[in-house]
Amino acid sequence: MPVQQALAELRHLLGERLSLSKADLDAHGRSESHFRTTPPDGVVFPETSEEAQDIVRICATHNVPVIGWGAGTSLEGHALAIRGGICVDFSRMNKILEIRSADMDVTVQPGVTREALNEELRATGLFFPVDPGANASIGGMAMTRASGTTAVRYGTMRDNVMGMQVVLADGRLIHTGTRARKSASGYDLTALMVGSEGTLGLTTELTLKLHGIPEAISAGICSFSDMASAVAAVTETIQMGIPMARIEFVCADTARAFNTYAGVSMDPAPHLMVEFHGSPESTAQDAERFAEIVADHDGSPFRWSSREEERRALWAMRHNGYYAILASRKGARALVTDICVPISQLARAVEETQADIAASIIPGPILGHVGDGNFHAILLVDLDQPAELEEAKRLSDRMVERSLALGGTATGEHGVGIGKKPYMAAEHGDAWDVMGSIKQALDPQGIMNPGKVVPGN
């Protein structure tokens, strides 16, 4: 069999860094969400770009699929070996190669996690701002075009990746982008690779923009009687030009989940969590102006603090929101939705989604990034009850249909994988076929993470 021949050659190349153990195969066949375990045929652990090239060449020779793996925190089944094949785990390629403080950029290997990177950067006064919550790998974040809580100020991975080193399906190693802050030189291959989910190649190096650590940070929380009031307060804040570094919202059910999971005492109502970056004077002024807007929209008093321990507790609670919601229904798995709409349509999208969930047979607490119109319903299902999963899929379909009708997208930050693939034709039309043509041109054998993102794959 071709896969056995490939495994034999990979064993010769990597020795014990090819794993066929059941534990490793199962660990690399799992998703954070509702998808069932789909183990690969083998897991390899490269340490250099050259080894990654050799792995791809061996797999191409035997027509064996190649699936990249970062930290395994993705939610749409991006790294599942649904056609079998070799999982390429980049955890050993975790070096920070060069920090250039004067230019405010850094070059890293793909297995570096965002927390490890920021820990190393602390002494420089710089940080990497993209924060999806999970301690994801930089390579995985780039390949899924991740964003998260700070995108409203600092942008997404699309805005912060300057260049990449990528192994293509034929084993060639290409370099995309430069360290210049702008370029008009040819096709933007960096932008093409960011968000490609490993379907066009494996990234082995990334050059990232860095930002200065703010002199002062303040953060706080407030509640509202309904989501429309909360979104109206955010819209006014944006229109007034108040610079927010984070602005998150949670529904009443999510607040209840926080109370149980984190031992806090939030009112069972919609809440906003906000953070400001700047000088001590500017962050205090921004917080006070925001408090006035909250009061104008009948919100609760805006409680804020510049104390680091209080800020960390607030965002730790928000970052653990997914797990708090999972814990609210014992034994449940989640189908995670991820729509993003124009800000003016956010209140409508949330309220109509809440009404759909309330009329359904499953719970679905909501949280998200109100500053950029992106929110998630965490649809909790018992996988032993097929009707519940079907209901979750129906609710997800309704959410995507609504988002597209309002000028939005099926996925604001989680990516396509296999979970969002059924919606791509409706969102992109003929452009989805163009994506398939690009895939065919760069990977004619279809070995790079097959079954994801594009049609006919």
ZALUM-221925 format. One line per field, with one value per residue (C-alpha): x, y, z; residue in three letters; residue number from 1. Coordinates in steps of 0.25 Angstrom, whole numbers. Layout:
c1	c(X, ...) .
c2	c(Y, ...) .
c3	c(Z, ...) .
rest	c(ala, ...) .
nr	c(NUM, ...) .
// end
This chain:
c1	c(0, 5, 3, 12, 23, 22, 23, 35, 42, 38, 44, 57, 57, 52, 54, 47, 41, 31, 20, 10, 6, -9, -8, -2, -11, -23, -18, -16, -29, -37, -44, -48, -62, -73, -65, -62, -48, -41, -27, -16, -8, 5, 10, 23, 31, 40, 51, 55, 49, 58, 51, 38, 41, 46, 33, 25, 33, 32, 17, 15, 23, 13, 1, -2, -9, -1, -8, -1, -3, 0, -6, -19, -28, -36, -51, -55, -48, -37, -26, -34, -29, -42, -35, -24, -10, 2, 0, 12, 13, 21, 23, 38, 39, 37, 49, 48, 58, 61, 55, 57, 53, 57, 48, 37, 37, 40, 43, 38, 36, 22, 21, 24, 11, 6, 8, 23, 25, 20, 28, 41, 37, 34, 48, 48, 35, 28, 17, 9, -5, -14, -21, -31, -32, -25, -10, -10, 2, 6, 6, -8, -13, -7, -13, -27, -26, -29, -32, -39, -42, -32, -35, -44, -31, -19, -25, -25, -14, -16, -11, 0, 7, 18, 24, 25, 33, 24, 27, 18, 12, 23, 34, 38, 41, 36, 38, 26, 26, 37, 40, 36, 24, 18, 20, 13, 22, 13, 2, 1, 5, 6, -9, -12, -5, -11, -24, -21, -22, -11, -18, -7, 6, 12, 18, 32, 35, 27, 31, 21, 18, 20, 14, 18, 13, 4, 8, -5, -17, -30, -42, -56, -69, -84, -98, -110, -125, -124, -114, -119, -115, -102, -99, -104, -94, -83, -87, -87, -74, -68, -75, -69, -55, -52, -40, -44, -33, -44, -59, -66, -80, -87, -101, -109, -107, -92, -92, -99, -88, -77, -83, -83, -69, -61, -68, -72, -86, -90, -104, -112, -112, -104, -90, -79, -65, -56, -41, -34, -19, -11, -5, -10, -18, -24, -28, -35, -42, -46, -52, -60, -65, -69, -76, -85, -89, -93, -101, -108, -112, -118, -106, -101, -90, -77, -67, -53, -39, -24, -19, -13, -18, -32, -31, -24, -36, -46, -40, -36, -51, -55, -44, -49, -63, -64, -60, -70, -81, -77, -77, -91, -97, -89, -84, -88, -80, -81, -84, -78, -84, -75, -83, -79, -88, -87, -88, -101, -107, -101, -113, -123, -114, -112, -127, -132, -122, -126, -140, -137, -129, -140, -150, -140, -138, -123, -116, -107, -101, -95, -82, -73, -66, -76, -66, -65, -78, -74, -81, -82, -94, -88, -99, -98, -101, -101, -95, -102, -115, -114, -126, -119, -107, -117, -124, -110, -107, -121, -118, -104, -110, -120, -109, -101, -113, -116, -102, -101, -114, -109, -96, -87, -79, -81, -68, -61, -49, -50, -48, -54, -49, -60, -70, -72, -69, -84, -86, -75, -83, -94, -84, -75, -82, -73, -61, -61, -58, -47, -41, -42, -34, -23, -23, -22, -11, -2, -6, -11, -10, -19, -10, -9, -20, -31, -45, -44, -48, -49, -59, -55, -45) .
c2	c(0, 14, 19, 7, 11, 25, 21, 12, 24, 34, 24, 24, 39, 42, 30, 31, 44, 36, 31, 20, 19, 19, 30, 39, 35, 38, 51, 56, 51, 59, 73, 83, 83, 72, 65, 50, 45, 43, 38, 39, 28, 33, 46, 52, 63, 71, 80, 87, 93, 83, 71, 77, 78, 63, 59, 66, 60, 46, 47, 53, 41, 32, 41, 41, 53, 63, 70, 81, 81, 93, 92, 85, 97, 99, 97, 93, 80, 87, 77, 64, 53, 51, 44, 38, 41, 47, 58, 68, 72, 85, 85, 83, 95, 105, 114, 129, 132, 147, 159, 172, 182, 194, 190, 184, 170, 156, 143, 130, 116, 111, 103, 115, 118, 132, 132, 127, 138, 149, 144, 145, 159, 165, 170, 178, 186, 180, 169, 161, 165, 155, 147, 136, 132, 118, 117, 114, 112, 124, 115, 110, 124, 128, 117, 119, 134, 135, 148, 149, 159, 169, 170, 182, 190, 182, 174, 159, 150, 155, 169, 164, 154, 161, 148, 133, 122, 111, 97, 94, 81, 78, 80, 94, 104, 118, 131, 141, 155, 164, 172, 185, 191, 192, 186, 186, 175, 165, 156, 156, 141, 144, 148, 135, 126, 133, 126, 114, 104, 96, 93, 100, 97, 96, 108, 106, 121, 134, 148, 156, 171, 175, 186, 194, 189, 200, 209, 207, 198, 199, 189, 188, 181, 186, 179, 183, 179, 174, 172, 183, 193, 187, 188, 202, 206, 200, 206, 220, 217, 214, 226, 235, 230, 225, 215, 201, 190, 179, 180, 166, 163, 151, 147, 144, 129, 131, 140, 129, 119, 128, 129, 114, 111, 123, 126, 140, 147, 153, 158, 148, 159, 163, 168, 176, 174, 186, 189, 202, 204, 216, 226, 226, 239, 234, 221, 227, 238, 227, 219, 231, 234, 220, 220, 232, 225, 212, 221, 227, 213, 209, 200, 197, 205, 202, 196, 198, 196, 198, 187, 176, 165, 170, 171, 157, 151, 158, 153, 139, 137, 142, 133, 121, 124, 112, 103, 109, 107, 93, 90, 96, 83, 71, 62, 71, 74, 87, 91, 105, 116, 127, 138, 152, 163, 178, 185, 192, 178, 171, 173, 168, 156, 153, 155, 146, 135, 135, 134, 122, 115, 118, 110, 99, 86, 90, 101, 111, 122, 133, 141, 149, 161, 172, 182, 175, 169, 154, 145, 130, 122, 110, 99, 88, 74, 60, 52, 40, 47, 49, 58, 68, 69, 70, 82, 89, 88, 94, 105, 107, 107, 118, 127, 126, 129, 141, 146, 145, 152, 164, 165, 156, 143, 129, 130, 142, 136, 121, 117, 107, 93, 83, 90, 102, 96, 94, 109, 113, 113, 121, 132, 132, 128, 126, 131, 118, 111, 121, 116, 102, 106, 112, 99, 91, 99, 98, 84, 76, 63, 68, 63, 76, 75, 69, 71, 85, 99, 97, 90, 77, 73) .
c3	c(0, -3, 11, 16, 6, 11, 25, 23, 16, 27, 37, 30, 30, 44, 52, 65, 61, 53, 63, 60, 75, 77, 87, 77, 66, 75, 80, 66, 62, 71, 70, 81, 76, 72, 61, 64, 65, 52, 54, 43, 38, 45, 52, 49, 57, 48, 53, 41, 28, 20, 28, 25, 10, 10, 17, 7, -5, 1, 3, -11, -17, -11, -13, 2, 9, 18, 29, 37, 52, 62, 76, 73, 77, 65, 65, 50, 49, 41, 45, 44, 34, 28, 16, 24, 23, 31, 41, 42, 56, 57, 72, 71, 62, 73, 72, 72, 61, 62, 69, 62, 72, 64, 53, 62, 55, 59, 51, 58, 55, 54, 66, 75, 83, 85, 100, 99, 88, 97, 109, 101, 96, 110, 112, 99, 102, 90, 89, 78, 80, 73, 84, 80, 95, 94, 95, 80, 71, 62, 50, 53, 56, 42, 35, 40, 39, 54, 62, 75, 86, 82, 67, 68, 71, 65, 54, 51, 46, 32, 37, 45, 37, 28, 21, 22, 18, 12, 7, -6, -10, -19, -8, -12, -1, -5, 3, 2, 6, 12, 24, 18, 23, 9, -4, -18, -24, -30, -25, -10, -7, 8, 8, 0, 10, 22, 24, 14, 25, 20, 7, -1, 7, 21, 27, 34, 37, 39, 41, 49, 52, 67, 75, 87, 101, 105, 116, 123, 122, 128, 127, 132, 132, 131, 129, 121, 121, 107, 95, 87, 97, 99, 84, 83, 94, 86, 73, 79, 85, 72, 65, 75, 72, 86, 84, 90, 90, 94, 95, 97, 100, 107, 108, 121, 119, 118, 130, 138, 133, 137, 151, 153, 146, 151, 164, 161, 163, 150, 148, 139, 128, 115, 119, 112, 115, 111, 111, 107, 104, 105, 116, 130, 127, 113, 118, 130, 121, 111, 123, 128, 114, 112, 126, 121, 109, 116, 126, 114, 109, 123, 126, 140, 146, 138, 148, 143, 148, 144, 154, 146, 155, 153, 138, 137, 145, 136, 123, 128, 131, 117, 110, 118, 113, 104, 115, 125, 115, 112, 127, 128, 122, 127, 116, 105, 92, 85, 70, 70, 61, 56, 48, 46, 42, 40, 53, 50, 48, 60, 70, 60, 57, 72, 76, 64, 67, 82, 78, 69, 80, 91, 82, 80, 88, 91, 99, 92, 100, 92, 94, 84, 79, 78, 73, 60, 59, 61, 71, 74, 79, 86, 83, 93, 89, 94, 82, 87, 83, 68, 67, 76, 66, 55, 62, 64, 50, 46, 56, 50, 36, 40, 46, 33, 24, 33, 33, 18, 16, 25, 18, 27, 26, 31, 39, 45, 51, 53, 38, 29, 31, 29, 38, 30, 16, 13, 13, 4, -9, -4, 2, -10, -22, -34, -26, -18, -32, -34, -20, -25, -37, -29, -21, -33, -39, -26, -22, -34, -26, -15, -4, 5, 15, 6, 8, 14, 9, -6, -15, -22, -11) .
rest	c(met, pro, val, gln, gln, ala, leu, ala, glu, leu, arg, his, leu, leu, gly, glu, arg, leu, ser, leu, ser, lys, ala, asp, leu, asp, ala, his, gly, arg, ser, glu, ser, his, phe, arg, thr, thr, pro, pro, asp, gly, val, val, phe, pro, glu, thr, ser, glu, glu, ala, gln, asp, ile, val, arg, ile, cys, ala, thr, his, asn, val, pro, val, ile, gly, trp, gly, ala, gly, thr, ser, leu, glu, gly, his, ala, leu, ala, ile, arg, gly, gly, ile, cys, val, asp, phe, ser, arg, met, asn, lys, ile, leu, glu, ile, arg, ser, ala, asp, met, asp, val, thr, val, gln, pro, gly, val, thr, arg, glu, ala, leu, asn, glu, glu, leu, arg, ala, thr, gly, leu, phe, phe, pro, val, asp, pro, gly, ala, asn, ala, ser, ile, gly, gly, met, ala, met, thr, arg, ala, ser, gly, thr, thr, ala, val, arg, tyr, gly, thr, met, arg, asp, asn, val, met, gly, met, gln, val, val, leu, ala, asp, gly, arg, leu, ile, his, thr, gly, thr, arg, ala, arg, lys, ser, ala, ser, gly, tyr, asp, leu, thr, ala, leu, met, val, gly, ser, glu, gly, thr, leu, gly, leu, thr, thr, glu, leu, thr, leu, lys, leu, his, gly, ile, pro, glu, ala, ile, ser, ala, gly, ile, cys, ser, phe, ser, asp, met, ala, ser, ala, val, ala, ala, val, thr, glu, thr, ile, gln, met, gly, ile, pro, met, ala, arg, ile, glu, phe, val, cys, ala, asp, thr, ala, arg, ala, phe, asn, thr, tyr, ala, gly, val, ser, met, asp, pro, ala, pro, his, leu, met, val, glu, phe, his, gly, ser, pro, glu, ser, thr, ala, gln, asp, ala, glu, arg, phe, ala, glu, ile, val, ala, asp, his, asp, gly, ser, pro, phe, arg, trp, ser, ser, arg, glu, glu, glu, arg, arg, ala, leu, trp, ala, met, arg, his, asn, gly, tyr, tyr, ala, ile, leu, ala, ser, arg, lys, gly, ala, arg, ala, leu, val, thr, asp, ile, cys, val, pro, ile, ser, gln, leu, ala, arg, ala, val, glu, glu, thr, gln, ala, asp, ile, ala, ala, ser, ile, ile, pro, gly, pro, ile, leu, gly, his, val, gly, asp, gly, asn, phe, his, ala, ile, leu, leu, val, asp, leu, asp, gln, pro, ala, glu, leu, glu, glu, ala, lys, arg, leu, ser, asp, arg, met, val, glu, arg, ser, leu, ala, leu, gly, gly, thr, ala, thr, gly, glu, his, gly, val, gly, ile, gly, lys, lys, pro, tyr, met, ala, ala, glu, his, gly, asp, ala, trp, asp, val, met, gly, ser, ile, lys, gln, ala, leu, asp, pro, gln, gly, ile, met, asn, pro, gly, lys, val, val, pro, gly, asn) .
nr	c(1, 2, 3, 4, 5, 6, 7, 8, 9, 10, 11, 12, 13, 14, 15, 16, 17, 18, 19, 20, 21, 22, 23, 24, 25, 26, 27, 28, 29, 30, 31, 32, 33, 34, 35, 36, 37, 38, 39, 40, 41, 42, 43, 44, 45, 46, 47, 48, 49, 50, 51, 52, 53, 54, 55, 56, 57, 58, 59, 60, 61, 62, 63, 64, 65, 66, 67, 68, 69, 70, 71, 72, 73, 74, 75, 76, 77, 78, 79, 80, 81, 82, 83, 84, 85, 86, 87, 88, 89, 90, 91, 92, 93, 94, 95, 96, 97, 98, 99, 100, 101, 102, 103, 104, 105, 106, 107, 108, 109, 110, 111, 112, 113, 114, 115, 116, 117, 118, 119, 120, 121, 122, 123, 124, 125, 126, 127, 128, 129, 130, 131, 132, 133, 134, 135, 136, 137, 138, 139, 140, 141, 142, 143, 144, 145, 146, 147, 148, 149, 150, 151, 152, 153, 154, 155, 156, 157, 158, 159, 160, 161, 162, 163, 164, 165, 166, 167, 168, 169, 170, 171, 172, 173, 174, 175, 176, 177, 178, 179, 180, 181, 182, 183, 184, 185, 186, 187, 188, 189, 190, 191, 192, 193, 194, 195, 196, 197, 198, 199, 200, 201, 202, 203, 204, 205, 206, 207, 208, 209, 210, 211, 212, 213, 214, 215, 216, 217, 218, 219, 220, 221, 222, 223, 224, 225, 226, 227, 228, 229, 230, 231, 232, 233, 234, 235, 236, 237, 238, 239, 240, 241, 242, 243, 244, 245, 246, 247, 248, 249, 250, 251, 252, 253, 254, 255, 256, 257, 258, 259, 260, 261, 262, 263, 264, 265, 266, 267, 268, 269, 270, 271, 272, 273, 274, 275, 276, 277, 278, 279, 280, 281, 282, 283, 284, 285, 286, 287, 288, 289, 290, 291, 292, 293, 294, 295, 296, 297, 298, 299, 300, 301, 302, 303, 304, 305, 306, 307, 308, 309, 310, 311, 312, 313, 314, 315, 316, 317, 318, 319, 320, 321, 322, 323, 324, 325, 326, 327, 328, 329, 330, 331, 332, 333, 334, 335, 336, 337, 338, 339, 340, 341, 342, 343, 344, 345, 346, 347, 348, 349, 350, 351, 352, 353, 354, 355, 356, 357, 358, 359, 360, 361, 362, 363, 364, 365, 366, 367, 368, 369, 370, 371, 372, 373, 374, 375, 376, 377, 378, 379, 380, 381, 382, 383, 384, 385, 386, 387, 388, 389, 390, 391, 392, 393, 394, 395, 396, 397, 398, 399, 400, 401, 402, 403, 404, 405, 406, 407, 408, 409, 410, 411, 412, 413, 414, 415, 416, 417, 418, 419, 420, 421, 422, 423, 424, 425, 426, 427, 428, 429, 430, 431, 432, 433, 434, 435, 436, 437, 438, 439, 440, 441, 442, 443, 444, 445, 446, 447, 448, 449, 450, 451, 452, 453, 454, 455, 456, 457) .
// end
